[in-house]
Amino acid sequence: MPIKYKIDVLAALKEKGYSTTRIRKEKLIGEATMQRLRHKQSVSFDVLSKLCSLLECDIGDILINEEEQE
């Protein structure tokens, strides 16, 4: 998959004050989505938009397009 995470999203959220407990309690991101982020799996554009809002960044700060090497 050529699109990958540039950052550890959950660590970045923690730096902004969003612990996993707070995320669950405030229902910001679902548990299944958090598991996908932990395992560097893809998430929906809605989730990416929410992450950009929480992290105060652009999608390019979270994702990178790495061309597949042959």
N, CA and C of each residue as an Amber inpcrd file, in Angstrom:
protein
   210
   0.8490000  -1.1870000   0.0000000   0.0000000   0.0000000   0.0000000
   0.8860000   1.2380000   0.0000000   0.7800000   2.0670000  -0.9960000
   1.6880000   3.2050000  -1.1050000   1.3920000   4.3540000  -0.1440000
   0.1930000   4.4280000   0.4110000  -0.1110000   5.5060000   1.3540000
   0.1030000   4.9820000   2.7670000   0.9570000   5.6960000   3.5130000
   1.3100000   5.2610000   4.8670000   1.2250000   6.4290000   5.8330000
   1.2120000   6.0980000   7.1100000   1.1970000   7.1300000   8.1430000
   2.5980000   7.7060000   8.3070000   2.6830000   9.0160000   8.3510000
   3.9540000   9.7060000   8.5870000   4.2980000   9.7160000  10.0660000
   3.2650000   9.7020000  10.8860000   3.4280000   9.8590000  12.3350000
   2.7220000   8.7370000  13.0650000   3.0540000   8.5850000  14.3180000
   2.3060000   7.6930000  15.2020000   1.1130000   8.5240000  15.6920000
  -0.0450000   8.2720000  15.1090000  -1.2280000   9.0960000  15.3560000
  -1.6190000   9.1010000  16.8290000  -1.6380000   7.9520000  17.4620000
  -2.0440000   7.8960000  18.8680000  -1.0530000   8.6310000  19.7680000
   0.2310000   8.5690000  19.4510000   1.2330000   9.3100000  20.2300000
   1.0410000  10.8110000  20.0370000   0.7370000  11.2170000  18.7940000
   0.5050000  12.6410000  18.5170000  -0.7320000  13.1380000  19.2660000
  -1.7680000  12.3120000  19.3060000  -2.9720000  12.6800000  20.0550000
  -2.6540000  12.8270000  21.5420000  -1.8530000  11.9000000  22.0560000
  -1.4780000  11.9580000  23.4720000  -0.7200000  13.2500000  23.7770000
   0.1710000  13.6560000  22.8760000   0.9170000  14.9060000  23.0630000
  -0.0110000  16.1180000  23.1060000  -1.1460000  16.0170000  22.4050000
  -2.1250000  17.1040000  22.3880000  -3.1130000  17.0110000  23.5590000
  -2.9150000  16.0140000  24.4200000  -3.7730000  15.8840000  25.5950000
  -4.9280000  14.9130000  25.4370000  -4.9220000  14.1470000  24.3560000
  -5.9840000  13.1760000  24.1160000  -5.4860000  11.7630000  24.4280000
  -5.6060000  11.3580000  25.6690000  -5.2380000   9.9910000  26.0390000
  -6.2860000   9.0360000  25.4850000  -5.9560000   7.7620000  25.4150000
  -6.9320000   6.7930000  24.9190000  -8.1670000   6.7700000  25.8160000
  -7.9970000   6.9720000  27.0990000  -9.1280000   7.0200000  28.0220000
 -10.0360000   8.2020000  27.6860000  -9.4370000   9.3560000  27.4620000
 -10.2210000  10.5520000  27.1250000 -10.9420000  10.3590000  25.7840000
 -10.2560000   9.7740000  24.8210000 -10.8490000   9.5460000  23.5030000
 -12.0710000   8.6510000  23.6320000 -11.9550000   7.5880000  24.4270000
 -13.0870000   6.6830000  24.6480000 -14.2160000   7.3820000  25.3980000
 -13.8570000   8.0590000  26.4760000 -14.8560000   8.7070000  27.3290000
 -15.6570000   9.7590000  26.5680000 -14.9670000  10.5560000  25.7400000
 -15.6290000  11.6140000  24.9800000 -16.1590000  11.1120000  23.6320000
 -15.9590000   9.8100000  23.3590000 -16.4260000   9.1760000  22.1230000
 -15.9580000   9.9290000  20.8830000 -14.6800000  10.2940000  20.8830000
 -14.1030000  11.0150000  19.7600000 -13.8050000  10.0790000  18.5910000
 -13.2870000   8.9040000  18.9210000 -12.9450000   7.8820000  17.9350000
 -13.3380000   6.5370000  18.5390000 -13.9370000   5.6880000  17.7350000
 -14.3600000   4.3710000  18.2180000 -13.1790000   3.4570000  18.5260000
 -13.4390000   2.4630000  19.3540000 -12.3860000   1.5200000  19.7520000
 -11.8420000   0.7500000  18.5530000 -12.7030000   0.3370000  17.6420000
 -12.2450000  -0.4020000  16.4550000 -11.3170000   0.4790000  15.6110000
 -11.6440000   1.7480000  15.5020000 -10.8040000   2.6750000  14.7430000
  -9.4710000   2.8810000  15.4390000  -9.4900000   2.9710000  16.7580000
  -8.2340000   3.1090000  17.5060000  -7.3490000   1.8950000  17.2800000
  -7.9510000   0.7080000  17.2170000  -7.1750000  -0.5070000  16.9430000
  -6.5580000  -0.4420000  15.5430000  -7.3080000   0.0680000  14.5790000
  -6.7780000   0.1990000  13.2240000  -5.6000000   1.1650000  13.2120000
  -5.6980000   2.2420000  13.9680000  -4.5910000   3.2040000  14.0440000
  -3.3670000   2.5870000  14.7180000  -3.5830000   1.7950000  15.7600000
  -2.4730000   1.1170000  16.4400000  -1.6960000   0.2170000  15.4930000
  -2.4410000  -0.4180000  14.5750000  -1.8230000  -1.3750000  13.6560000
  -1.4970000  -0.7650000  12.2980000  -1.5300000   0.5890000  12.2420000
  -1.1720000   1.3220000  11.0190000  -2.0280000   0.9110000   9.8270000
  -3.3030000   0.6070000  10.0860000  -4.2290000   0.2400000   9.0280000
  -5.0140000   1.4670000   8.5740000  -5.6230000   1.3740000   7.4190000
  -6.3530000   2.5120000   6.8670000  -7.6270000   2.8000000   7.6670000
  -8.0170000   4.0670000   7.6350000  -9.2530000   4.5160000   8.2720000
 -10.0040000   5.3880000   7.2670000 -11.2420000   5.6990000   7.5680000
 -12.0720000   6.4770000   6.6410000 -11.6270000   7.9370000   6.5780000
 -12.0880000   8.6060000   5.5360000 -11.7920000  10.0300000   5.4020000
 -12.4440000  10.8290000   6.5330000 -13.5870000  10.3760000   7.0180000
 -14.2280000  11.0500000   8.1500000 -13.3260000  11.0160000   9.3800000
 -12.7020000   9.8700000   9.6160000 -11.7850000   9.7390000  10.7480000
 -10.5530000  10.6050000  10.5170000 -10.0200000  10.5920000   9.3090000
  -8.8550000  11.4270000   9.0050000  -9.1780000  12.9090000   9.2100000
 -10.3710000  13.3030000   8.8240000 -10.8010000  14.6850000   9.0310000
 -10.8710000  15.0070000  10.5200000 -11.4090000  14.0870000  11.3080000
 -11.4940000  14.2650000  12.7600000 -10.0930000  14.3640000  13.3650000
  -9.1760000  13.5150000  12.9040000  -7.7940000  13.5440000  13.3960000
  -7.1320000  14.8810000  13.0740000  -7.3440000  15.3670000  11.8580000
  -6.7700000  16.6650000  11.4730000  -7.2910000  17.7680000  12.3850000
  -8.5570000  17.6970000  12.7160000  -9.1510000  18.6940000  13.6030000
  -8.5470000  18.6090000  15.0010000  -8.4570000  17.4070000  15.5300000
  -7.9160000  17.2160000  16.8840000  -6.4380000  17.6000000  16.9660000
  -5.6820000  17.2690000  15.9220000  -4.2430000  17.5190000  15.9190000
  -3.8890000  18.9040000  15.3700000  -4.9110000  19.6120000  14.8810000
  -4.7090000  20.9440000  14.2940000  -3.6530000  20.8860000  13.1940000
  -3.8970000  20.0040000  12.2170000  -2.9420000  19.8230000  11.1240000
  -3.6870000  19.5160000   9.8320000  -2.9400000  19.3330000   8.7640000
  -3.4970000  18.9350000   7.4740000  -3.2780000  17.4420000   7.2740000
  -4.0160000  16.8630000   6.3550000  -3.9030000  15.4320000   6.0930000
  -2.4880000  15.0500000   5.6590000  -1.7950000  15.9650000   4.9770000
  -0.4190000  15.7190000   4.5490000   0.5590000  15.6190000   5.7080000
   0.1530000  16.0960000   6.8740000   0.9840000  15.9670000   8.0670000
   0.8330000  14.5850000   8.7050000  -0.2190000  13.8640000   8.3020000
  -0.5090000  12.5430000   8.8680000  -0.1200000  11.4220000   7.9070000
  -0.4030000  11.6230000   6.6210000  -0.1810000  10.5780000   5.6170000
   0.8960000  10.9770000   4.6190000   1.5140000   9.9610000   4.0300000
   2.5020000  10.1780000   2.9710000   2.2430000   9.1370000   1.8820000
   2.4240000   9.5460000   0.6380000   2.2670000   8.6410000  -0.4940000
   3.6470000   8.1260000  -0.8820000   3.8910000   6.8700000  -0.6140000
   5.1670000   6.2410000  -0.9780000   4.9360000   5.3560000  -2.1920000
   5.5600000   5.6970000  -3.2760000   5.4240000   4.9140000  -4.4940000
   5.9970000   3.5200000  -4.2680000   5.2910000   2.5300000  -4.7920000
   5.7750000   1.1640000  -4.6690000   7.0280000   0.9920000  -5.5260000
   8.0380000   0.3900000  -4.9330000   9.2840000   0.1650000  -5.6590000
   9.2760000  -1.2430000  -6.2490000   9.6930000  -1.3180000  -7.4990000
   9.6980000  -2.6310000  -8.1760000  11.0360000  -3.2870000  -8.0820000
